[in-house]
Amino acid sequence: MIQRRRMFLALLGLFGLAALGAATGLLRSETAASAARRAASRFQAPPAAAALAPDSIKPGLRLTYYLMTGSLSGSVNGWVPDEEGDWADRQGRRYATERKGLGSHGLIQATVVGGDGGVFALAEPFYLFNGGDTTPIYNTSLDSLVTSDTGGDFWMHPRRQAQVLRDYPWNGLPLAGRTLARTTAWRDEAGRTYQATHIVIIGGASRTSYIYDQAGGYLLYLSRLTSEPPAIRDRTQPLSDSVSYATFLRFRGARQLNLPWLGKPMAESLRAARTLAYRGQSVLQGQGIVPTPLAITASLQLQRSGADWLWLHGRTQTQGTFGITEFNSVDGPGSLAPLAIPPAVLAGLAVGQVIDRDPLTGFAVRVANADAQYVALQSDGPRQSFTYVYERARGLLLRKITQDRSLATGMITVTDIQLTGVQ
């Protein structure tokens, strides 16, 4: 499969679409109707007297999975959304058609940033692998709101699993239209064996398998095969009117972040905000390159909130590009780095202090600088660096600087965004 700097459409069917807010996902040009069709194949657990989440599901919990997803060779009859595609429509949306198939793989993390009342907010960054090079490169985030009982597929309470096993016994062949469940043994890459619940859903054009740990409730494995029409059909081709996708997800680990602001009330400056506005620029730097800054404008608008979380809709426009990029984002005490840190917490941070070190992505967050007015956190990965500058007085994130080094050229893209208004 041909490597791309983004995941394929099947990813949208995996994350966020059974959540309370439909995530726009990585391919934001996919239509809502297409996303809804893919979401319809997701598992719907039987109703329970009360929504249940495993005891370990709380702000700061981070689940990490290896993800592989793509289209199957020879299945594309028409054009599908592709930000690197050769053809663009009048609105600037780009498309591609490649019968060799497209695919990506990497790490996806689901971090609980907050939750209450049966709803949890998940930050879901994706770290891309470049073919055989498994150095994690942050690519995008697929943040979502999920219900407490299934966590957008990332977990299922052991008592809910027991109910599924009773309601859908594996007592026949896995034929179309059936949902089957049974207890099985599952072994991870480290050789650990889990007693698990295996659920299979057979649709008319899809097959999905889930495996959940019966002790902790975490998703251990997911595979999904689907077939659906392309975004734009090529009527000159004799191939079947479908695009076939395959998605595989495998559990890599779970850990609890120990962040200084966990358990602290949200900064009042952020709690009172409804819209955050930003301006900045992006520039390519490297030997022989004349820097040409491209202006960027962005905004985050509050859509929904809970006791300790925010659900925001973002819009970004970059000079020289078509249209506006739209996305969804979450924020809360489990965020790293959040949109605001309580001033009292900022006062207790010391330069050089390590906030977190992720053993699977290689990213480490530390306090890089501090003075009487500002505190700067820095997140350094294998080939990327992110700097977050906070104002001591209000706790707000005032500035974010991203440095992204190209492995192929050695050039660095520097993006500098600053807060310009709060309403």
N, C-alpha and C positions, 0 to 999 in steps of 0.2 A: 504494500500500500504506500501511496505517496504521502510523505510527511508534510503537515501544514502547521502554521503558527496559530492554530485554533482547533478546537474539537469539532466533531461533526454533529449533524442535527440530532442524532440519537441521544446526545447528552441532555437535550432539553426534556426528553421524556423521562430522564432519570432523576433530575434534581428540581425541586421546587414546584412542580406542576400540580401535585396533590396538596400543596401548601395553601394557606389562606390567601396569599398573594401570588399570582402567577408570575414567576420570574421571567424577565425578558431573555436571560441567558446570554451565552456568548455570541450566538448568531442572531443579533437583534432584528434582522430583517425577516425572520420567520414570522408568518402570520399567526394571529391568535387562534384561528381555526385549526391550523396545522398542529399547534401546540396542544390544543384541546383534544384533538383526535389521538395524539400520542399519550396524553394523560389518561385517557379512558381505559387504557390497558393496565393501569396500575392496580395493585392489590388493594381491595377495600375490606378491611377486617370487619367481622361482625360487630354490631353495636354492643357496648358494654354499659353497665350501670353507671360507671364513672370512668372518665378518661384517665389512663394510667401511663406514667412514664417510669422507667427504671430509676431506682434510688440514686444512681450515680449521675443522672442527667441534671446538671446544674451549671450556672455560669462558669465559664473557664474550662469546661470539659472539651477536649479536642480528640476527634476520631480521624485517623488517617487511612486512606485506601489507595491501592494501586488501581489506576483506571486505564482501560484500553477501549477505544471506540472508533467506529468508522463505517463506511459503506462497503458493501461487498463487490468484488470485481464483476463487471458485466451487468450490473443491475440498474445502472443509471440510464433512463430513457427520458431525456429532457434536461432541464437546468435546475440546479439547486443553489440556494444562497451560499455565497462564498466571498468573503471580504477580499480575497486575492484573485477572484475570477476575472476572466478576460472580457466579459460582456457586462455592460451596465445599462440599466433602464433610465428613463427620464428623471427619476427621483434620485439617481446616483447609487441605487442598490446594485451590488455586483453579484454575478452568477457564474457558475462553471458547470461543465459537463465532462466527466472523465470516466471512461468505462474500466479503467484500471482499478478504481476504488480509491478512496481517500481515508486517512486515518490519523489518529494521534494517540499518544499514551503519556502517562505521567502520574503525579500524585494529586489527589483531591483531599482537602481537609474540611471537616465540618466542626466548627467551634461554636459552642453555645455561648452567645453573648448576653442573653437574658431570657426570662420566661416567666409567665404567670397565667393563671386562668385557663389552663389547657393549651396555651400557645407558647412556642419557643422560637426565638430569633437565632438563625444560624448564619455565621459568616463562612463562606465556602470558596476559599481561594484554590485555584488550579495551578499546579507547577508542571510545566511542559518538559518532557524529555525530547531531545533532538536525535531521533533515530536510536542508534546504539549508545549514544552518549546520555547517560542517566543522571547528569547534573541537573538538579531542579532549577528551572527558570520560571519565576512568577509570570503568569500570562494574563489571568483575568480572575474575577470573582463572580460566583453565581449565588449570591446571598438570597435567603428565603425565609419565610415564616412557615412553620410546620405545626401540626397538631401533636399533643403530648403522647398519643397512643402509638403512633407509628413513626414519628420524627421524619416525615418525608422519605421513608424507607430506611433510615439510618438506625432505627432501633424498634423493638417491640417488647413490651413488658412480658416477663415470663408467664404471668397469669393470662394475658391476652393470647400468648402462644398456645397455652393449654386449651383455651376456648377454640382456637382455630383447629387444633388437632382433633377436638371432639366434633366440630361442625363439618370438617372436610376430610374425613378419613380416606387414606390412600387404599381404596379397595377395588380398583379397576385400572384399566388402561388410561393413560393421559391423552384423552381425545379432545378435540376442539369443543370449547364451551365449558370445560371442566376446571375446577380448582381442587387440588389434592394436597394433603399435608401428612407428614410422617416424621418420626424421630429418627435421627441419623447421627453417625459419628463424623466429625469433620476435623481435618488436620491442617494446621497453618504452616507457613514457610519455615518456622523455627522448630517444627516437629511437635508442637503442643496439640493435644487432641481435645476437642470440645464435644459435649453432648448438645445436639442442635436440633432445631425444627427446620425441616425442608418443605417449602411451599412452592408449588408449581401452578401457574395459570396458563391455560391454553386458549388462545383467541383464534379468530378466523384467519388472521394474518400475523400472529405473534405468539411467542412462547417466552415466558419469564419465570426464572427460578430465584427464590430467596432462601438463604440459610441464616438463621438467627441463633446466637448462643442462648441456651436455655437458662444459664445462670445469671449473666449480666444483661442480657437482652439486646446486645449490639448486633448489627448486621455483620456477618462474616463473609458472605459472598453473594453476588448478584450477577446473573447473566440475562440478557434480553436480546431476542431476535425479532425484528419487526420489518414489515413491508408496507409501503404507502406510496401514493402518487408523488411525482416530483412537483416542485413549485410551478414550473412551466413545462408542459409536455412538448416533446419533439415528435410531431405527428408523421414525420418522414421516416422514422425508425420503426422496424418491425418488432423491436423488443417489447416485452410485457410492460404495461403501464404501471411501473412501480420502481421504487428505490429500496433496496434491502440494507438494513443496518444491523450491526452487532455491537453490543456494549457488555463489557465485563468489569466487575468491581471486586477487589479482593482486600480484605482487612489487613492492615499493617500494624496498627497499634492504637492504644487509647492512653491518654494521660490528662492530669488536671493541671492547668496553668496556675501558677502562684503569682498573680499580679498585685501590685501594691494597692490598686484601686478596686479590687474585687470586694464586694460586700459594702462598699461605700455608696451613699446616695449620689445620683447623677448631679453634675454641676448645674446650678440654677441657671447659668447663662445659656446652657444648651437646652434644658427643660423648657425654658420660656420661648425658645426660637421656633419659628415656623418655616423660615427660608434662610439658607446660607448661600451667599454669592461669592464667586471666586474669579480671579483673573490671573493670567500668567503667560508663559511662553514655553515652547519646546524648541531645542536647537541641537543639531548634529555637530559633534566635535571630533576632529581627527586630523591626522597629518595630510596637508594639501587641501583641506576643506575650508572654504570661506564660510564662517558661521552665518546662517540666515535664520533668525528667530521667526517662529510661527506663533501668532497670537492664539491664546486659548481662553475661552470663557466657559464657566461651569456654574451649576447651581444644584443644591439639594433642597427638596421641598418635603416637609413632613406629611406623611400620608396616614399614619396610624402610630399609636404608642401604647405601651403598657407601663407597669410600675417601674420597670428597670430597663426597658428597651425602646428603640425607635425604629420605624420602618419608613424609609425615605425614597423618593423618586429623584433620580439624577438626570441631568441633561448636560452634555458637553459638546462644544463646537470648536473645531480647530481650523485656523486659517488655511485656505487652499484645499479643503476637503468638502465633499458633498454632504449636505444635510446635517442633522443633529443626531448624535449618539445618545440613546436613552438607556437607562439601567435602573435597577433597584439596589438598595443598600440597607444594611442593618447597623445599629450601634447600641452599645450597652457596656456593662462592667466587664464582660468577657472579651471585649474588643482589644486588639493589639495591632495598630495603635488606635485609640478611640478619638472621636471628634472633640472631646473635652475631658480633662482630668480635674477632679475637685482641687481647688487651690490648696487646701490643707495637705493633700497627698503630694502635690508638686513641691511643697515646702519641705517634705521629708526625703526627697530624692537627692542622691549625691552623685557627682560626676564620677564616671567609671563603674557605677553600679550596674550589674547585669540584671535586666528585667526578665529575660527568657532566652533559652537556647533550645532550638528544636533539633532533635537528633536525626530526624528523617529528611528534613529539607536543608539543613545546614544553616538556616537563618538564625542570627543572634541579635537580640535587641538590648541596647545599653543606654545609659545616660551619657550623652556625648559632650554636653556643654550646659552651663547655667550661669546666669548673672542675676542682677537685682530685678530684672523685668521678665526674663524668658528662661525656659528650660527646653533643651533639645534632646530628643530621643533619636537614636540611629539604629536602623535594622540593616545588617550586612549579610548578604547571601554570597554564594559562590561567584556570581557574575553581576550582581545588582546591589544597589545601595539605596535606602530610603531614609530621609531625614524629616522629622516631625518637630516643629517649633511651637511650643505652647506659651501662652501669655499667663504669667503668674496671677494677675489680678482677677481675671474671669475664668481662667482654666481652659479657654478655647484654643483649638488648633488653628494657628494663624498662617502657617506656611508648611508646604510639603515639597521636598526636592527629591526627584527620582533620577538616578543614574543607571542607565542600562547599557551594558557593553555587548556589542555584536561579536559573536564567536568567529564569524566568517571574515569580517573586515577589521576588527579591533577598534572600530569607531564607537563613540559613546553618545547616546541620546540623553540629554539633560532636560528634564521638565521641571519647571519651577512655578508653583501655583500658590497664590496668597489670598487670604480671606479679605473681601472688600466690603461686605455688608451682612448684617444680621437683622432679620425682621421677625 
